[in-house]
Amino acid sequence: MTDDLLLVGDVGATNARYALASTETGTYRDEQVLLCESFDSCEASIEHYLSHAGIADVRGICLAVAGPVVDGKVIFPNNPWKVQEAGLSAAFGDARALLINDFSAVAMSLSLLSESDLIPIGEHPAGRQWPGDYCVGVIGPGTGLGAAGLICQGGSVARFITEAGHVGFAPQTDLQVEVWRVLSNRFERVSNERVLSGQGLENILSALYEVYDKSDDLLQAVEIFSLFGSNHLATQAVEMLFEILGQVAGDFALSVGAFDGIYLGGGILQKHQELLLQSRFRQSFETKGRQRYIMESIPTRLITHPQPGLLGAVAFAAAEPAALK
């Protein structure tokens, strides 16, 4: 590798995405997506990638990971891998290694996205015109529920990381209350992630079975989406997922002051763009009582770039070059 090339990755619960990046150009190449379950460790997956790419060693490693990074370590909520910067460095010839939260990486990618990478949701101001000082947030369901953002004050930009996916779920309709009651008997605590993720959709449907006193086969999320429009309870479950996502995204905007935009990420939403656009997401987002006037002015957009996490890892490495030397 030449001196300006690094290994970047976006490591989640299901997939690990790797690429070779140039901090000089802000681009990446040789992207490969690997199934996490196919490897015993993150290091093993990286070794496989480097071998496939014909690379003997790396100068630096910057990974966006689906979990909180504490003291250079991450324990994934939904992945058995345990990853730490020191271990990565030791495994790859003392290469400098950095771990960053995956949704903070998505937030870092926002300034690099073009309008063609974004789809507006609902009626709100067109275009992306952030003021001199701004606060924007990103949130999205996948295997889990991630949330983070960017804040700019006086020309200084900082990313902020949250665990909003593990905030307690607050039902807003009678049917949501019934679903919450079923899930509260099943789990010690019903967090937002329990209803806003792939597993969350499965939880909603199984709870609806119990609410309506029906018995049926338990379905995986992909099967539930495939039955939208042809199966009443599957359709109701998907509609509730998007409805709750709007509520939670609105709560997130109010909590962190992301009044300049909420951006939606995650593989689930990219795969089901039309369902999202036709859903009650925006209505639920705006339904905040006395704060409705604020919510109506906040743009919401779906990120359609295929790999914003990788793009954000490159952006972070370029913004913090000293950290990888």
C-alpha positions as CSV (number, residue, x, y, z in Angstrom):
1,M,0.0,0.0,0.0
2,T,1.1,3.6,-0.6
3,D,1.4,5.9,2.4
4,D,-1.9,7.6,1.8
5,L,-4.0,4.3,1.7
6,L,-5.8,2.9,4.7
7,L,-8.1,0.1,5.5
8,V,-11.6,1.3,6.3
9,G,-14.6,-0.7,7.4
10,D,-18.2,-0.6,8.5
11,V,-18.8,-3.5,10.8
12,G,-22.3,-4.3,12.0
13,A,-24.1,-7.3,13.4
14,T,-24.7,-9.0,10.1
15,N,-22.2,-7.7,7.6
16,A,-18.6,-6.4,7.6
17,R,-17.8,-4.0,4.8
18,Y,-14.2,-3.2,4.0
19,A,-12.4,-1.0,1.5
20,L,-9.1,0.6,0.8
21,A,-9.2,4.4,1.3
22,S,-7.3,7.5,0.3
23,T,-7.5,10.3,2.7
24,E,-6.1,12.6,0.1
25,T,-9.0,12.1,-2.3
26,G,-11.7,11.2,0.2
27,T,-12.5,8.1,-1.8
28,Y,-12.4,4.3,-1.3
29,R,-12.0,1.3,-3.7
30,D,-12.0,-2.5,-3.7
31,E,-15.1,-2.7,-1.5
32,Q,-16.1,-6.1,-0.3
33,V,-19.0,-7.2,1.9
34,L,-18.5,-10.2,4.2
35,L,-21.0,-12.1,6.4
36,C,-19.9,-11.7,10.0
37,E,-21.1,-15.2,10.9
38,S,-18.6,-16.7,8.5
39,F,-15.7,-15.6,10.7
40,D,-14.7,-16.2,14.3
41,S,-13.4,-12.7,14.8
42,C,-13.1,-9.3,13.2
43,E,-9.4,-9.9,12.7
44,A,-10.1,-13.1,10.7
45,S,-12.5,-11.2,8.4
46,I,-9.9,-8.5,7.8
47,E,-7.3,-11.1,7.0
48,H,-9.6,-12.6,4.5
49,Y,-10.3,-9.2,2.9
50,L,-6.6,-8.3,2.7
51,S,-5.8,-11.6,1.1
52,H,-8.6,-11.2,-1.4
53,A,-7.4,-7.7,-2.2
54,G,-3.7,-8.9,-2.5
55,I,-2.5,-6.6,0.3
56,A,0.2,-7.8,2.6
57,D,-0.1,-5.1,5.4
58,V,-1.8,-1.9,6.2
59,R,-0.6,1.5,7.5
60,G,-3.8,2.3,9.4
61,I,-7.2,0.9,10.2
62,C,-10.4,2.9,10.8
63,L,-13.5,0.9,11.5
64,A,-17.1,2.1,12.0
65,V,-18.6,-0.3,14.5
66,A,-22.2,-0.9,15.5
67,G,-21.9,-0.2,19.2
68,P,-20.5,2.2,21.8
69,V,-16.7,2.6,21.7
70,V,-15.3,2.8,25.2
71,D,-11.6,3.0,25.9
72,G,-10.8,1.8,22.4
73,K,-13.0,-1.3,22.7
74,V,-16.5,-2.3,21.4
75,I,-18.7,-5.1,22.6
76,F,-21.4,-5.4,19.9
77,P,-25.0,-5.7,21.3
78,N,-25.9,-8.0,18.3
79,N,-22.6,-9.6,17.3
80,P,-20.4,-12.0,19.3
81,W,-17.2,-10.3,18.1
82,K,-15.2,-8.3,20.6
83,V,-13.0,-5.8,19.0
84,Q,-10.3,-3.5,20.4
85,E,-7.9,-1.1,18.9
86,A,-4.9,-2.6,20.6
87,G,-5.8,-6.1,19.3
88,L,-6.2,-4.9,15.8
89,S,-2.9,-3.1,15.9
90,A,-1.1,-6.1,17.2
91,A,-2.7,-8.4,14.6
92,F,-1.6,-6.2,11.7
93,G,2.0,-5.2,12.2
94,D,1.4,-2.5,14.7
95,A,-0.8,-0.5,12.3
96,R,-2.6,2.4,14.0
97,A,-6.2,1.4,14.6
98,L,-9.2,3.5,15.4
99,L,-12.8,2.5,16.2
100,I,-15.7,4.9,15.8
101,N,-19.4,4.4,16.2
102,D,-21.1,3.4,13.0
103,F,-23.8,6.0,13.0
104,S,-21.3,8.7,13.9
105,A,-19.6,7.6,10.7
106,V,-22.8,8.0,8.8
107,A,-23.1,11.5,10.3
108,M,-19.6,12.3,9.1
109,S,-20.6,11.2,5.6
110,L,-23.4,13.8,5.3
111,S,-21.1,16.6,4.1
112,L,-19.9,14.3,1.3
113,L,-23.3,13.3,0.0
114,S,-24.9,14.9,-3.0
115,E,-28.6,15.6,-3.5
116,S,-28.8,12.5,-5.6
117,D,-27.8,10.5,-2.5
118,L,-30.9,11.8,-0.6
119,I,-34.6,11.4,-1.0
120,P,-36.9,13.9,0.8
121,I,-39.7,12.5,3.0
122,G,-42.7,14.6,3.4
123,E,-43.4,18.3,2.7
124,H,-40.7,20.5,4.1
125,P,-38.1,23.0,2.9
126,A,-36.3,21.7,-0.2
127,G,-32.6,21.4,-0.6
128,R,-29.9,21.2,2.1
129,Q,-29.1,24.6,3.4
130,W,-27.5,24.3,6.8
131,P,-26.9,27.6,8.5
132,G,-23.5,28.7,9.8
133,D,-24.3,27.0,13.1
134,Y,-26.3,23.8,12.8
135,C,-27.3,20.5,14.4
136,V,-28.4,17.5,12.3
137,G,-29.1,13.9,13.3
138,V,-29.0,10.5,11.7
139,I,-31.1,7.5,12.8
140,G,-32.0,4.2,11.3
141,P,-33.0,0.6,11.9
142,G,-31.0,-2.4,10.8
143,T,-30.0,-5.4,12.9
144,G,-30.2,-2.8,15.7
145,L,-31.2,0.9,15.9
146,G,-28.5,3.5,15.6
147,A,-28.5,7.3,16.1
148,A,-25.9,10.0,16.1
149,G,-25.4,13.5,14.6
150,L,-23.2,16.5,13.8
151,I,-23.2,19.9,15.5
152,C,-21.4,23.0,14.3
153,Q,-20.7,26.1,16.4
154,G,-18.5,28.9,15.4
155,G,-17.2,27.0,12.5
156,S,-16.1,24.0,14.6
157,V,-17.8,20.7,13.7
158,A,-18.1,17.9,16.1
159,R,-19.9,14.5,15.9
160,F,-22.0,13.3,18.8
161,I,-22.8,9.7,19.6
162,T,-25.9,8.4,21.3
163,E,-27.5,5.1,22.3
164,A,-31.0,6.4,21.5
165,G,-31.8,2.9,20.2
166,H,-31.8,1.8,23.9
167,V,-34.1,4.5,25.1
168,G,-37.4,3.1,26.4
169,F,-40.2,2.7,23.8
170,A,-43.1,5.1,24.4
171,P,-46.3,3.8,22.7
172,Q,-48.5,6.5,21.3
173,T,-51.6,4.6,20.1
174,D,-53.9,2.1,21.7
175,L,-52.6,-0.7,19.5
176,Q,-49.0,0.3,20.3
177,V,-49.9,0.1,24.0
178,E,-51.2,-3.5,23.5
179,V,-48.0,-4.4,21.6
180,W,-45.9,-2.9,24.4
181,R,-47.8,-4.9,27.0
182,V,-47.1,-8.1,25.2
183,L,-43.4,-7.3,24.8
184,S,-43.0,-6.1,28.4
185,N,-44.0,-9.6,29.5
186,R,-41.3,-11.0,27.2
187,F,-38.4,-8.7,27.9
188,E,-37.0,-7.1,31.0
189,R,-37.3,-3.8,29.3
190,V,-38.9,-2.7,26.0
191,S,-36.4,-0.3,24.3
192,N,-36.9,1.4,20.9
193,E,-34.6,-1.2,19.4
194,R,-37.1,-3.9,20.4
195,V,-39.5,-2.6,17.9
196,L,-37.3,-0.7,15.4
197,S,-34.9,-3.3,13.8
198,G,-35.2,-6.5,11.9
199,Q,-35.8,-8.4,15.1
200,G,-38.1,-5.5,16.1
201,L,-40.4,-6.1,13.2
202,E,-40.6,-9.7,14.1
203,N,-41.4,-8.7,17.7
204,I,-44.2,-6.5,16.5
205,L,-45.8,-9.2,14.4
206,S,-45.6,-11.9,17.1
207,A,-47.1,-9.4,19.6
208,L,-50.0,-8.7,17.1
209,Y,-50.6,-12.4,17.0
210,E,-51.1,-12.4,20.7
211,V,-53.2,-9.2,20.8
212,Y,-55.6,-10.6,18.2
213,D,-55.4,-14.1,19.8
214,K,-54.2,-15.7,16.6
215,S,-51.6,-18.4,16.0
216,D,-49.4,-18.5,13.0
217,D,-45.8,-19.3,12.0
218,L,-43.2,-17.0,13.3
219,L,-41.7,-15.1,10.3
220,Q,-38.4,-13.4,9.7
221,A,-38.3,-9.7,8.8
222,V,-37.7,-10.3,5.1
223,E,-40.7,-12.6,4.9
224,I,-42.9,-10.0,6.7
225,F,-41.9,-7.3,4.2
226,S,-42.7,-9.7,1.4
227,L,-46.2,-10.2,2.7
228,F,-47.0,-6.5,2.8
229,G,-50.3,-5.9,1.1
230,S,-51.3,-9.6,1.0
231,N,-51.4,-10.5,4.7
232,H,-53.3,-8.3,7.1
233,L,-51.2,-8.7,10.2
234,A,-47.9,-8.5,8.3
235,T,-49.1,-5.3,6.6
236,Q,-50.1,-3.9,10.0
237,A,-46.7,-4.8,11.5
238,V,-44.8,-3.0,8.7
239,E,-47.1,0.0,9.0
240,M,-46.5,0.1,12.7
241,L,-42.7,-0.1,12.3
242,F,-42.7,3.0,10.1
243,E,-45.2,4.8,12.3
244,I,-43.0,4.2,15.4
245,L,-39.9,5.2,13.5
246,G,-41.5,8.6,12.8
247,Q,-42.3,9.0,16.5
248,V,-38.8,8.0,17.7
249,A,-37.0,10.1,15.0
250,G,-39.1,13.1,16.1
251,D,-38.3,12.5,19.8
252,F,-34.6,12.2,18.8
253,A,-34.7,15.6,17.0
254,L,-36.3,17.3,20.0
255,S,-33.9,15.6,22.4
256,V,-30.7,16.6,20.7
257,G,-31.9,19.8,19.0
258,A,-31.4,18.5,15.5
259,F,-33.7,21.2,14.0
260,D,-31.7,21.5,10.8
261,G,-32.4,18.0,9.6
262,I,-33.0,14.3,10.4
263,Y,-31.4,11.8,8.0
264,L,-32.5,8.2,7.8
265,G,-30.0,5.4,7.3
266,G,-29.8,1.7,7.6
267,G,-30.3,-1.2,5.2
268,I,-34.0,-1.8,6.0
269,L,-35.1,1.7,4.8
270,Q,-33.0,1.6,1.6
271,K,-34.5,-1.8,0.7
272,H,-38.1,-0.5,1.3
273,Q,-38.0,3.1,0.1
274,E,-41.5,3.1,-1.4
275,L,-43.1,1.6,1.7
276,L,-41.4,4.3,3.8
277,L,-42.5,7.1,1.4
278,Q,-46.1,5.8,1.5
279,S,-46.1,5.3,5.3
280,R,-47.2,7.5,8.2
281,F,-43.6,8.2,9.1
282,R,-43.8,12.0,8.4
283,Q,-47.2,12.4,10.1
284,S,-45.8,10.6,13.2
285,F,-42.7,12.7,13.1
286,E,-44.6,15.9,13.2
287,T,-47.2,14.9,15.8
288,K,-45.6,16.5,18.8
289,G,-48.4,18.5,20.3
290,R,-47.3,22.0,21.2
291,Q,-44.0,21.4,19.3
292,R,-45.6,20.6,16.0
293,Y,-44.7,24.0,14.5
294,I,-41.0,23.1,15.1
295,M,-41.3,19.6,13.7
296,E,-43.0,20.8,10.5
297,S,-39.9,22.8,9.7
298,I,-37.4,20.0,10.1
299,P,-36.4,18.3,6.9
300,T,-36.3,14.5,6.9
301,R,-34.4,12.7,4.2
302,L,-33.5,9.1,3.4
303,I,-29.8,8.4,2.6
304,T,-29.6,6.3,-0.5
305,H,-25.8,6.2,-0.9
306,P,-24.9,2.4,-0.7
307,Q,-22.1,2.7,1.9
308,P,-22.4,5.9,4.0
309,G,-20.5,4.1,6.8
310,L,-17.5,3.5,4.7
311,L,-17.7,7.1,3.3
312,G,-17.9,8.4,6.9
313,A,-14.9,6.3,8.0
314,V,-12.9,7.9,5.1
315,A,-14.1,11.3,6.2
316,F,-13.1,10.7,9.8
317,A,-9.7,9.5,8.8
318,A,-9.2,12.6,6.6
319,A,-10.4,14.9,9.4
320,E,-8.2,13.3,12.0
321,P,-5.0,12.3,10.1
322,A,-2.8,12.6,13.2
323,A,-4.8,9.8,14.9
324,L,-3.7,7.3,12.3
325,K,0.0,8.1,12.1
